[in-house]
Amino acid sequence: MKDVEMKRRDLWVQWLNIDCNRAEHEYVQLSSQIKQLRHTVDESINVDVRRSFNNMKILSHESLSCILKSYALINPRLNYCQGMNFMAGFLYL
């Protein structure tokens, strides 16, 4: 991880009082479940991510895609709506 990303991560962990062990466990679970996303949700996310934040090196398409797919798994009633890529990207930045 880059220095800026590490600082950002550490600040979020501190502000949100995150248990890193629990977060790591949840990350592993979500990573394995991403493959189970409906094809339509996965494709919508991939299309929208390719259209956003193209000139920013600090936010990769892969990172943004993972954030959105994780949210779709956590909130299955909503999944993904067009435009969430911009909201997630700005929150990440």
All heavy atoms as an XYZ file, in Angstrom:
776
protein
N       0.839     -1.183      0.000
C       0.000      0.000      0.000
C       0.878      1.238      0.000
O       1.909      1.276      0.636
C      -0.864      0.007      1.258
C      -2.333     -0.123      0.999
S      -3.281      0.121      2.502
C      -4.032     -1.478      2.615
N       0.436      2.234     -0.677
C       1.176      3.494     -0.710
C       1.043      4.209      0.626
O       0.131      3.945      1.407
C       0.645      4.371     -1.831
C       0.831      3.776     -3.196
C       0.203      4.666     -4.235
C       0.226      3.989     -5.585
N      -0.545      4.706     -6.577
N       1.945      5.131      0.873
C       1.969      5.867      2.137
C       0.656      6.601      2.390
O       0.113      6.560      3.486
C       3.151      6.839      2.140
C       3.413      7.417      3.504
O       3.293      6.669      4.495
O       3.733      8.613      3.582
N       0.128      7.256      1.360
C      -1.132      8.004      1.507
C      -2.286      7.057      1.821
O      -3.119      7.337      2.683
C      -1.438      8.823      0.232
C      -2.800      9.466      0.294
C      -0.356      9.867      0.009
N      -2.307      5.914      1.143
C      -3.367      4.938      1.379
C      -3.292      4.365      2.789
O      -4.317      4.133      3.422
C      -3.304      3.824      0.344
C      -3.671      4.282     -1.049
C      -3.449      3.207     -2.096
O      -2.940      2.122     -1.756
O      -3.780      3.470     -3.255
N      -2.093      4.133      3.273
C      -1.915      3.628      4.640
C      -2.413      4.646      5.664
O      -3.078      4.281      6.627
C      -0.441      3.302      4.907
C       0.046      2.061      4.209
S      -0.735      0.565      4.814
C      -0.091      0.472      6.460
N      -2.089      5.912      5.432
C      -2.550      6.963      6.344
C      -4.071      7.052      6.336
O      -4.699      7.184      7.380
C      -1.933      8.307      5.984
C      -0.461      8.404      6.313
C       0.113      9.744      5.908
C       1.606      9.787      6.171
N       2.213     11.048      5.740
N      -4.661      6.982      5.128
C      -6.114      7.038      5.006
C      -6.750      5.858      5.749
O      -7.702      6.018      6.495
C      -6.535      7.017      3.542
C      -8.036      7.049      3.359
C      -8.483      6.957      1.914
N      -8.029      8.090      1.145
C      -7.242      8.016      0.066
N      -6.845      6.852     -0.378
N      -6.877      9.097     -0.581
N      -6.183      4.678      5.537
C      -6.699      3.484      6.189
C      -6.624      3.629      7.712
O      -7.588      3.361      8.421
C      -5.907      2.256      5.739
C      -6.337      0.984      6.424
C      -5.310     -0.141      6.174
N      -5.521     -1.235      7.051
C      -5.010     -1.357      8.266
N      -4.232     -0.419      8.765
N      -5.267     -2.396      9.011
N      -5.480      4.064      8.209
C      -5.296      4.215      9.653
C      -6.265      5.224     10.247
O      -6.791      5.019     11.356
C      -3.852      4.612      9.974
C      -2.853      3.501      9.672
O      -3.285      2.329      9.536
O      -1.659      3.811      9.554
N      -6.501      6.327      9.540
C      -7.457      7.326     10.032
C      -8.871      6.767     10.103
O      -9.577      6.963     11.089
C      -7.422      8.579      9.157
C      -6.230      9.494      9.358
C      -6.227     10.600      8.306
C      -6.254     10.103     10.759
N      -9.301      6.069      9.039
C     -10.646      5.483      9.041
C     -10.785      4.444     10.156
O     -11.808      4.398     10.842
C     -10.972      4.853      7.692
C     -11.441      5.843      6.681
C     -10.750      6.299      5.598
C     -12.698      6.538      6.660
N     -11.497      7.221      4.907
C     -12.697      7.378      5.542
C     -13.826      6.520      7.482
C     -13.767      8.197      5.205
C     -14.892      7.334      7.159
C     -14.858      8.161      6.042
N      -9.772      3.638     10.357
C      -9.802      2.630     11.416
C      -9.952      3.301     12.771
O     -10.755      2.886     13.610
C      -8.530      1.745     11.357
C      -8.367      0.940     12.633
C      -8.564      0.837     10.145
N      -9.214      4.374     12.973
C      -9.266      5.089     14.250
C     -10.608      5.794     14.440
O     -11.238      5.683     15.488
C      -8.133      6.106     14.322
C      -8.074      6.871     15.620
C      -6.939      7.885     15.616
O      -6.169      7.981     14.670
N      -6.854      8.661     16.685
N     -11.069      6.531     13.434
C     -12.309      7.296     13.551
C     -13.529      6.401     13.745
O     -14.441      6.743     14.475
C     -12.543      8.165     12.323
C     -11.604      9.325     12.181
C     -10.880      9.940     13.163
C     -11.284     10.010     10.981
N     -10.127     10.957     12.645
C     -10.368     11.029     11.302
C     -11.679      9.871      9.662
C      -9.839     11.898     10.361
C     -11.155     10.732      8.726
C     -10.250     11.732      9.078
N     -13.528      5.275     13.065
C     -14.690      4.389     13.118
C     -14.570      3.302     14.174
O     -15.461      2.485     14.326
C     -14.925      3.751     11.743
C     -15.229      4.740     10.632
C     -15.311      4.016      9.290
C     -16.520      5.491     10.900
N     -13.448      3.327     14.909
C     -13.216      2.355     15.971
C     -13.389      0.928     15.439
O     -14.174      0.142     15.964
C     -14.139      2.624     17.163
C     -13.683      1.894     18.400
O     -12.512      1.580     18.544
N     -14.622      1.613     19.291
N     -12.654      0.615     14.395
C     -12.777     -0.661     13.705
C     -11.855     -1.697     14.329
O     -10.688     -1.427     14.583
C     -12.436     -0.498     12.209
C     -13.480      0.383     11.542
C     -12.322     -1.839     11.511
C     -13.162      0.737     10.113
N     -12.392     -2.875     14.562
C     -11.601     -4.021     14.998
C     -10.967     -4.640     13.749
O     -11.659     -5.217     12.916
C     -12.511     -5.031     15.699
C     -11.773     -6.283     16.135
O     -10.566     -6.424     15.855
O     -12.429     -7.140     16.765
N      -9.672     -4.494     13.603
C      -8.977     -4.923     12.376
C      -9.097     -6.422     12.134
O      -9.190     -6.862     10.993
C      -7.518     -4.503     12.413
S      -7.309     -2.718     12.246
N      -9.092     -7.232     13.190
C      -9.232     -8.680     13.017
C     -10.602     -9.026     12.448
O     -10.724     -9.856     11.548
C      -9.010     -9.411     14.335
C      -7.572     -9.329     14.806
O      -6.647     -9.262     13.995
N      -7.374     -9.296     16.105
N     -11.625     -8.394     12.985
C     -12.986     -8.633     12.487
C     -13.117     -8.133     11.047
O     -13.722     -8.796     10.208
C     -14.007     -7.930     13.373
C     -15.413     -8.146     12.928
C     -16.417     -7.517     13.876
N     -17.737     -7.642     13.299
C     -18.691     -6.767     13.451
N     -18.488     -5.698     14.193
N     -19.853     -6.941     12.898
N     -12.548     -6.979     10.762
C     -12.614     -6.421      9.413
C     -11.912     -7.338      8.409
O     -12.400     -7.539      7.296
C     -11.996     -5.022      9.386
N     -10.793     -7.900      8.793
C     -10.069     -8.829      7.909
C     -10.907    -10.068      7.631
O     -10.984    -10.539      6.491
C      -8.728     -9.221      8.533
C      -7.891    -10.143      7.683
C      -7.369     -9.495      6.421
O      -7.178     -8.268      6.408
O      -7.163    -10.222      5.434
N     -11.561    -10.583      8.663
C     -12.435    -11.753      8.498
C     -13.599    -11.432      7.553
O     -13.924    -12.221      6.663
C     -12.955    -12.205      9.861
C     -13.893    -13.352      9.801
N     -13.491    -14.627      9.462
C     -15.228    -13.418     10.004
C     -14.543    -15.423      9.470
N     -15.604    -14.712      9.801
N     -14.220    -10.274      7.743
C     -15.325     -9.863      6.871
C     -14.840     -9.659      5.435
O     -15.548     -9.997      4.489
C     -15.972     -8.579      7.398
C     -16.775     -8.796      8.650
C     -17.348     -7.509      9.213
O     -17.114     -6.424      8.620
O     -18.021     -7.580     10.243
N     -13.636     -9.138      5.273
C     -13.072     -8.936      3.938
C     -12.924    -10.267      3.206
O     -13.270    -10.388      2.039
C     -11.722     -8.230      4.041
C     -11.014     -8.107      2.716
C     -11.384     -7.114      1.812
C     -10.004     -8.988      2.360
C     -10.747     -7.006      0.577
C      -9.369     -8.882      1.144
C      -9.746     -7.889      0.250
O      -9.119     -7.792     -0.958
N     -12.407    -11.252      3.901
C     -12.227    -12.580      3.292
C     -13.585    -13.161      2.890
O     -13.730    -13.715      1.797
C     -11.474    -13.521      4.259
C     -11.481    -14.957      3.758
C     -10.051    -13.039      4.468
N     -14.578    -13.019      3.759
C     -15.917    -13.524      3.439
C     -16.496    -12.822      2.217
O     -17.037    -13.473      1.313
C     -16.864    -13.329      4.630
C     -16.668    -14.332      5.724
C     -17.676    -14.131      6.830
O     -18.003    -12.997      7.190
N     -18.176    -15.225      7.372
N     -16.428    -11.495      2.184
C     -16.975    -10.746      1.060
C     -16.238    -11.060     -0.236
O     -16.860    -11.169     -1.290
C     -16.934     -9.243      1.332
C     -17.947     -8.716      2.332
C     -17.682     -7.244      2.624
C     -19.359     -8.908      1.823
N     -14.939    -11.224     -0.150
C     -14.159    -11.535     -1.353
C     -14.618    -12.845     -1.976
O     -14.701    -12.961     -3.201
C     -12.672    -11.637     -1.017
O     -12.179    -10.400     -0.620
N     -14.937    -13.818     -1.141
C     -15.392    -15.104     -1.681
C     -16.822    -15.010     -2.210
O     -17.198    -15.740     -3.124
C     -15.283    -16.200     -0.628
O     -16.170    -15.957      0.430
N     -17.626    -14.108     -1.670
C     -19.021    -13.979     -2.087
C     -19.195    -13.126     -3.341
O     -20.228    -13.213     -3.997
C     -19.856    -13.368     -0.962
C     -20.008    -14.263      0.239
C     -20.728    -13.567      1.376
O     -21.123    -12.417      1.269
N     -20.871    -14.258      2.481
N     -18.216    -12.314     -3.689
C     -18.332    -11.434     -4.850
C     -18.628    -12.235     -6.113
O     -19.372    -11.802     -6.976
C     -17.076    -10.550     -5.003
C     -17.159     -9.398     -4.008
C     -16.922    -10.025     -6.419
C     -15.978     -8.466     -4.023
N     -18.092    -13.432     -6.186
C     -18.316    -14.280     -7.353
C     -19.786    -14.704     -7.471
O     -20.221    -15.129     -8.532
C     -17.416    -15.500     -7.278
C     -15.954    -15.156     -7.352
C     -15.081    -16.354     -7.097
C     -13.628    -15.898     -7.052
N     -12.782    -16.752     -6.309
N     -20.546    -14.565     -6.386
C     -21.937    -14.983     -6.387
C     -22.906    -13.866     -6.790
O     -24.108    -14.087     -6.835
C     -22.325    -15.499     -5.000
C     -21.517    -16.683     -4.558
C     -21.762    -17.038     -3.115
O     -22.580    -16.434     -2.435
N     -21.044    -18.032     -2.619
N     -22.398    -12.681     -7.066
C     -23.258    -11.576     -7.492
C     -23.978    -11.938     -8.784
O     -23.412    -12.598     -9.653
C     -22.435    -10.316     -7.736
C     -22.193     -9.384     -6.577
C     -21.362     -8.203     -7.044
C     -23.445     -8.909     -5.933
N     -25.200    -11.493     -8.884
C     -25.923    -11.706    -10.137
C     -25.146    -11.070    -11.271
O     -24.539    -10.005    -11.123
C     -27.317    -11.071    -10.054
C     -28.260    -11.824     -9.178
C     -29.705    -11.354     -9.334
N     -29.888    -10.066     -9.956
C     -30.380     -8.997     -9.346
N     -30.718     -9.067     -8.079
N     -30.538     -7.869     -9.985
N     -25.169    -11.698    -12.406
C     -24.415    -11.216    -13.569
C     -24.814     -9.787    -13.941
O     -23.965     -8.977    -14.289
C     -24.631    -12.156    -14.752
C     -23.942    -11.697    -15.997
N     -22.564    -11.720    -16.134
C     -24.429    -11.179    -17.145
C     -22.245    -11.242    -17.311
N     -23.341    -10.911    -17.957
N     -26.104     -9.454    -13.846
C     -26.557     -8.121    -14.232
C     -25.980     -7.051    -13.307
O     -25.598     -5.974    -13.771
C     -28.096     -8.028    -14.225
O     -28.579     -8.437    -12.939
C     -28.708     -8.908    -15.294
N     -25.899     -7.337    -12.023
C     -25.332     -6.383    -11.063
C     -23.837     -6.221    -11.337
O     -23.322     -5.099    -11.417
C     -25.568     -6.849     -9.605
C     -24.835     -5.951     -8.627
C     -27.045     -6.892     -9.293
N     -23.159     -7.318    -11.516
C     -21.724     -7.296    -11.786
C     -21.416     -6.516    -13.069
O     -20.525     -5.670    -13.094
C     -21.207     -8.730    -11.898
C     -19.707     -8.799    -12.023
O     -19.013     -8.202    -11.179
O     -19.234     -9.451    -12.970
N     -22.180     -6.753    -14.101
C     -21.952     -6.072    -15.377
C     -22.263     -4.580    -15.271
O     -21.529     -3.754    -15.809
C     -22.795     -6.706    -16.479
C     -22.504     -6.159    -17.852
C     -21.053     -6.316    -18.293
O     -20.391     -7.283    -17.878
O     -20.569     -5.460    -19.054
N     -23.327     -4.212    -14.563
C     -23.667     -2.789    -14.382
C     -22.547     -2.044    -13.665
O     -22.191     -0.927    -14.036
C     -24.959     -2.644    -13.577
O     -26.041     -3.156    -14.277
N     -22.005     -2.674    -12.637
C     -20.911     -2.052    -11.895
C     -19.694     -1.879    -12.798
O     -19.088     -0.809    -12.846
C     -20.559     -2.886    -10.642
C     -21.684     -2.762     -9.601
C     -19.221     -2.450    -10.046
C     -21.549     -3.697     -8.422
N     -19.342     -2.918    -13.518
C     -18.163     -2.849    -14.388
C     -18.298     -1.777    -15.466
O     -17.355     -1.049    -15.753
C     -17.884     -4.213    -15.021
C     -17.376     -5.210    -14.008
O     -16.773     -4.855    -13.012
N     -17.649     -6.478    -14.251
N     -19.486     -1.648    -16.043
C     -19.717     -0.629    -17.083
C     -19.576      0.770    -16.495
O     -18.904      1.630    -17.055
C     -21.103     -0.822    -17.740
C     -21.487      0.388    -18.574
C     -21.110     -2.083    -18.587
N     -20.227      1.015    -15.349
C     -20.184      2.348    -14.752
C     -18.796      2.712    -14.239
O     -18.375      3.864    -14.332
C     -21.210      2.461    -13.625
C     -22.625      2.613    -14.146
O     -22.793      2.812    -15.363
O     -23.572      2.531    -13.340
N     -18.084      1.750    -13.685
C     -16.745      2.019    -13.159
C     -15.796      2.425    -14.288
O     -14.967      3.319    -14.118
C     -16.211      0.790    -12.373
C     -14.714      0.890    -12.152
C     -16.936      0.670    -11.044
N     -15.928      1.793    -15.443
C     -15.064      2.150    -16.575
C     -15.316      3.575    -17.050
O     -14.463      4.178    -17.702
C     -15.281      1.172    -17.732
C     -14.651     -0.182    -17.494
C     -14.670     -1.022    -18.752
N     -16.003     -1.281    -19.246
C     -16.680     -2.414    -19.089
N     -16.124     -3.415    -18.432
N     -17.887     -2.558    -19.587
N     -16.478      4.139    -16.717
C     -16.817      5.498    -17.156
C     -16.499      6.563    -16.106
O     -16.806      7.730    -16.305
C     -18.312      5.588    -17.481
C     -18.721      4.763    -18.648
C     -20.140      5.058    -19.014
N     -21.038      4.371    -18.103
C     -22.315      4.157    -18.331
N     -22.863      4.603    -19.442
N     -23.075      3.531    -17.468
N     -15.912      6.190    -14.997
C     -15.717      7.177    -13.935
C     -14.279      7.199    -13.423
O     -13.598      6.190    -13.404
C     -16.668      6.876    -12.773
O     -16.504      5.561    -12.310
N     -13.848      8.376    -13.012
C     -12.542      8.607    -12.393
C     -11.395      8.077    -13.258
O     -10.447      7.491    -12.755
C     -12.487      7.986    -10.991
C     -13.512      8.533    -10.049
C     -14.696      7.850     -9.798
C     -13.309      9.747     -9.415
C     -15.647      8.351     -8.937
C     -14.252     10.264     -8.543
C     -15.427      9.563     -8.313
N     -11.462      8.306    -14.549
C     -10.464      7.762    -15.463
C      -9.098      8.422    -15.346
O      -8.091      7.793    -15.656
C     -10.950      7.876    -16.915
C     -12.075      6.917    -17.175
O     -12.062      5.796    -16.704
N     -13.069      7.353    -17.927
N      -9.022      9.653    -14.921
C      -7.739     10.369    -14.869
C      -7.140     10.416    -13.468
O      -6.218     11.181    -13.227
C      -7.922     11.794    -15.396
C      -8.316     11.797    -16.856
O      -7.871     10.958    -17.616
N      -9.158     12.733    -17.235
N      -7.655      9.608    -12.567
C      -7.174      9.643    -11.189
C      -6.399      8.378    -10.866
O      -6.952      7.283    -10.901
C      -8.344      9.808    -10.225
C      -9.134     11.080    -10.470
S     -10.279     11.418     -9.167
C      -9.175     12.084     -7.966
N      -5.126      8.536    -10.550
C      -4.296      7.382    -10.232
C      -4.553      6.860     -8.826
O      -4.316      5.694     -8.539
C      -2.824      7.732    -10.396
C      -2.447      7.999    -11.828
C      -0.990      8.339    -11.964
C      -0.688      8.647    -13.415
N       0.705      8.981    -13.610
N      -5.050      7.719     -7.950
C      -5.244      7.329     -6.551
C      -6.433      6.377     -6.375
O      -6.505      5.641     -5.412
C      -5.395      8.578     -5.646
C      -5.223      8.202     -4.194
C      -6.725      9.267     -5.889
C      -5.049      9.377     -3.275
N      -7.347      6.375     -7.336
C      -8.525      5.507     -7.257
C      -8.574      4.647     -8.512
O      -8.926      5.114     -9.584
C      -9.806      6.345     -7.133
C     -11.125      5.581     -7.113
C     -11.153      4.589     -5.950
C     -12.290      6.549     -6.994
N      -8.221      3.386     -8.361
C      -8.216      2.484     -9.513
C      -9.627      1.949     -9.771
O     -10.469      1.918     -8.874
C      -7.266      1.317     -9.265
O      -7.784      0.440     -8.284
N      -9.851      1.531    -10.984
C     -11.136      0.935    -11.327
C     -11.368     -0.342    -10.523
O     -12.495     -0.624    -10.125
C     -11.206      0.640    -12.823
C     -11.355      1.870    -13.656
N     -11.125      1.879    -14.994
C     -11.712      3.139    -13.342
C     -11.332      3.085    -15.477
N     -11.679      3.871    -14.482
N     -10.304     -1.074    -10.262
C     -10.423     -2.309     -9.495
C     -10.878     -2.028     -8.059
O     -11.755     -2.701     -7.531
C      -9.090     -3.049     -9.479
C      -9.143     -4.361     -8.752
C      -7.795     -5.068     -8.728
O      -6.888     -4.673     -9.470
O      -7.674     -6.021     -7.958
N     -10.297     -1.007     -7.435
C     -10.684     -0.654     -6.065
C     -12.134     -0.211     -6.000
O     -12.890     -0.653     -5.130
C      -9.799      0.468     -5.529
O      -8.475      0.052     -5.411
N     -12.521      0.661     -6.917
C     -13.899      1.149     -6.929
C     -14.874      0.014     -7.195
O     -15.925     -0.079     -6.557
C     -14.049      2.254     -7.978
C     -15.403      2.951     -8.041
C     -15.799      3.541     -6.690
C     -15.376      4.045     -9.109
N     -14.530     -0.878     -8.085
C     -15.381     -2.022     -8.392
C     -15.561     -2.907     -7.162
O     -16.671     -3.353     -6.859
C     -14.771     -2.818     -9.542
O     -15.563     -3.933     -9.841
N     -14.485     -3.148     -6.434
C     -14.565     -3.970     -5.217
C     -15.443     -3.317     -4.152
O     -16.222     -3.996     -3.477
C     -13.172     -4.225     -4.652
S     -12.219     -5.395     -5.608
N     -15.330     -2.007     -4.007
C     -16.159     -1.283     -3.036
C     -17.634     -1.445     -3.388
O     -18.464     -1.761     -2.532
C     -15.776      0.211     -3.001
C     -14.385      0.394     -2.400
C     -16.810      1.029     -2.235
C     -13.796      1.778     -2.603
N     -17.969     -1.243     -4.648
C     -19.370     -1.310     -5.076
C     -19.930     -2.731     -5.001
O     -21.080     -2.935     -4.604
C     -19.515     -0.751     -6.494
C     -19.219      0.741     -6.605
C     -19.094      1.145     -8.067
C     -20.282      1.558     -5.901
N     -19.128     -3.698     -5.359
C     -19.588     -5.093     -5.279
C     -19.769     -5.521     -3.828
O     -20.723     -6.241     -3.501
C     -18.608     -6.011     -5.999
C     -18.656     -5.828     -7.500
C     -17.603     -6.652     -8.205
C     -17.632     -6.377     -9.699
N     -16.616     -7.144    -10.430
N     -18.888     -5.062     -2.954
C     -19.037     -5.364     -1.529
C     -20.323     -4.760     -0.988
O     -21.058     -5.400     -0.240
C     -17.841     -4.838     -0.740
O     -16.666     -5.471     -1.146
N     -20.603     -3.522     -1.369
C     -21.839     -2.885     -0.918
C     -23.060     -3.633     -1.440
O     -24.041     -3.816     -0.720
C     -21.902     -1.418     -1.338
C     -23.142     -0.762     -0.785
C     -23.173     -0.344      0.539
C     -24.290     -0.623     -1.557
C     -24.322      0.208      1.068
C     -25.435     -0.069     -1.035
C     -25.447      0.343      0.289
O     -26.588      0.874      0.817
N     -23.000     -4.080     -2.686
C     -24.125     -4.830     -3.258
C     -24.382     -6.113     -2.468
O     -25.532     -6.525     -2.307
C     -23.862     -5.144     -4.723
N     -23.333     -6.725     -1.954
C     -23.494     -7.926     -1.136
C     -24.041     -7.598      0.252
O     -24.863     -8.328      0.790
C     -22.155     -8.651     -0.994
C     -21.641     -9.347     -2.239
C     -20.219     -9.816     -2.031
C     -22.545    -10.519     -2.599
N     -23.575     -6.500      0.811
C     -24.006     -6.121      2.159
C     -25.460     -5.659      2.172
O     -26.189     -5.896      3.120
C     -23.078     -5.018      2.723
C     -21.697     -5.611      2.995
C     -23.645     -4.398      3.981
C     -20.643     -4.577      3.314
N     -25.881     -4.996      1.108
C     -27.249     -4.470      1.018
C     -27.955     -5.074     -0.203
O     -28.112     -4.417     -1.231
C     -27.211     -2.944      0.917
C     -28.577     -2.326      1.053
O     -29.588     -3.018      1.047
N     -28.619     -1.014      1.163
N     -28.386     -6.337     -0.108
C     -28.969     -7.015     -1.275
C     -30.301     -6.426     -1.744
O     -30.672     -6.603     -2.902
C     -29.139     -8.461     -0.809
C     -29.135     -8.401      0.678
C     -28.330     -7.195      1.055
N     -31.006     -5.720     -0.872
C     -32.272     -5.107     -1.314
C     -32.025     -3.998     -2.320
O     -32.809     -3.775     -3.229
C     -33.040     -4.556     -0.109
C     -33.669     -5.660      0.727
C     -34.507     -5.132      1.848
N     -35.595     -4.302      1.332
C     -36.162     -3.321      2.000
N     -35.739     -3.031      3.206
N     -37.134     -2.629      1.471
N     -30.930     -3.285     -2.165
C     -30.598     -2.201     -3.078
C     -29.654     -2.664     -4.182
O     -29.794     -2.261     -5.329
C     -29.960     -1.032     -2.312
C     -29.574      0.182     -3.143
C     -30.799      0.763     -3.833
C     -28.906      1.222     -2.274
N     -28.702     -3.532     -3.840
C     -27.666     -3.985     -4.778
C     -26.865     -2.798     -5.278
O     -26.115     -2.212     -4.539
C     -28.253     -4.750     -5.959
C     -28.466     -6.196     -5.637
O     -27.699     -6.785     -4.903
N     -29.509     -6.769     -6.186
N     -27.070     -2.423     -6.530
C     -26.330     -1.328     -7.135
C     -27.274     -0.481     -7.964
O     -28.114     -1.009     -8.687
C     -25.206     -1.862     -8.033
C     -24.496     -0.775     -8.794
C     -23.579      0.033     -8.155
C     -24.792     -0.521    -10.126
C     -22.952      1.064     -8.826
C     -24.156      0.490    -10.812
C     -23.244      1.282    -10.154
O     -22.629      2.305    -10.816
N     -27.139      0.818     -7.841
C     -27.920      1.756     -8.657
C     -26.950      2.624     -9.437
O     -25.881      2.986     -8.935
C     -28.781      2.659     -7.780
S     -30.012      1.808     -6.831
N     -27.353      2.966    -10.633
C     -26.501      3.805    -11.467
C     -26.210      5.115    -10.738
O     -27.090      5.722    -10.148
C     -27.178      4.091    -12.796
C     -26.259      4.736    -13.799
C     -26.900      4.831    -15.173
O     -28.108      4.742    -15.303
N     -26.079      5.022    -16.178
N     -24.968      5.525    -10.753
C     -24.549      6.746    -10.074
C     -23.852      6.485     -8.753
O     -23.176      7.373     -8.223
N     -24.015      5.283     -8.208
C     -23.348      4.962     -6.942
C     -21.833      4.964     -7.095
O     -21.113      5.181     -6.124
C     -23.820      3.607     -6.411
C     -25.216      3.631     -5.844
S     -25.822      2.013     -5.364
C     -24.762      1.625     -3.991
N     -21.351      4.756     -8.315
C     -19.910      4.766     -8.552
C     -19.311      6.127     -8.209
O     -18.219      6.209     -7.659
C     -19.582      4.372     -9.994
C     -20.318      5.209    -11.014
O     -21.474      5.572    -10.827
N     -19.666      5.507    -12.127
N     -20.031      7.202     -8.496
C     -19.523      8.536     -8.186
C     -19.576      8.795     -6.671
O     -18.643      9.354     -6.105
C     -20.289      9.603     -8.956
C     -19.999      9.570    -10.425
C     -20.952      9.127    -11.328
C     -18.762      9.958    -10.910
C     -20.667      9.081    -12.684
C     -18.468      9.913    -12.266
C     -19.426      9.471    -13.142
N     -20.671      8.398     -6.026
C     -20.763      8.600     -4.583
C     -19.681      7.808     -3.851
O     -18.999      8.341     -2.972
C     -22.145      8.198     -4.079
C     -23.246      9.090     -4.577
S     -24.899      8.823     -3.905
C     -24.967      7.140     -3.482
N     -19.494      6.565     -4.222
C     -18.473      5.736     -3.582
C     -17.063      6.273     -3.849
O     -16.212      6.291     -2.955
C     -18.588      4.285     -4.056
N     -16.839      6.732     -5.074
C     -15.539      7.289     -5.422
C     -15.200      8.534     -4.624
O     -14.084      8.680     -4.120
N     -16.166      9.425     -4.490
C     -15.916     10.646     -3.717
C     -15.715     10.341     -2.247
O     -14.873     10.943     -1.580
C     -17.045     11.662     -3.900
C     -16.995     12.360     -5.244
C     -18.060     12.258     -6.119
C     -15.889     13.089     -5.623
C     -18.016     12.890     -7.358
C     -15.841     13.727     -6.862
C     -16.909     13.620     -7.727
N     -16.474      9.375     -1.712
C     -16.269      8.995     -0.310
C     -14.901      8.355     -0.107
O     -14.247      8.593      0.898
C     -17.373      8.024      0.151
C     -18.745      8.654      0.336
C     -19.787      7.589      0.597
C     -18.717      9.658      1.480
N     -14.463      7.583     -1.075
C     -13.146      6.958     -0.990
C     -12.044      8.024     -0.975
O     -11.101      7.935     -0.202
C     -12.933      6.005     -2.162
C     -11.572      5.368     -2.181
C     -11.315      4.224     -1.435
C     -10.533      5.911     -2.939
C     -10.069      3.636     -1.434
C      -9.276      5.322     -2.947
C      -9.047      4.191     -2.202
O      -7.815      3.623     -2.203
N     -12.212      9.005     -1.851
C     -11.196     10.062     -1.930
C     -11.200     10.924     -0.685
O     -10.205     11.419     -0.235
C     -11.425     10.927     -3.168
C     -11.234     10.205     -4.491
C     -11.662     11.095     -5.643
C      -9.783      9.774     -4.665
